[in-house]
């Protein structure tokens, strides 16, 4: 699991990429070695929680994952916090990375 933030600019893709990077630092995708599988055998689902108003470029998110076949799903979540002056916002996106193998 990870959290990514864009402090200024409301760039949901930037926040999502940071969330994926954070999630990768909290996990180890190298466990495939003990399964007798290769990195290319991994099926990786990235689930992102973001404001429904946010637009996330899935192709940019896929580039963040070093192994396997990657899919990206965006669900309602994250958090947008408006600046007191209403001219900017803090944009937060959450990420979960799910890994599986075919039998």
Phi, psi and omega in degrees: 000148180208165179231135175231145184227137165249111187288324178224138174110345178055042179268100184293326178294318178298315179296321180294318178298320178293324178294319178295316178301317179296318179296320179296325178291340179265009183218181177222110177277003181277000182293347182302334182301322182286347181267352184077015180254165176259166178302328181289343179282348183289139169250116186243122175253124175259120178251121182247133174257117182215160176304138178302338178284341185283142176249125180241129179276103184299327180295327176289325179291318181301325180296340182281344185262122187280349187227163164068188176264124189246135170238151181236130176235132177250128179238161177299136180168208181065198181199132171248130179239115181288142174292152181305328180277354178075007183259358182208171175207155172268126184245122179242138177231137176258148179228141169234137179245121182248129183240136176214167177231149168286155179295000000 
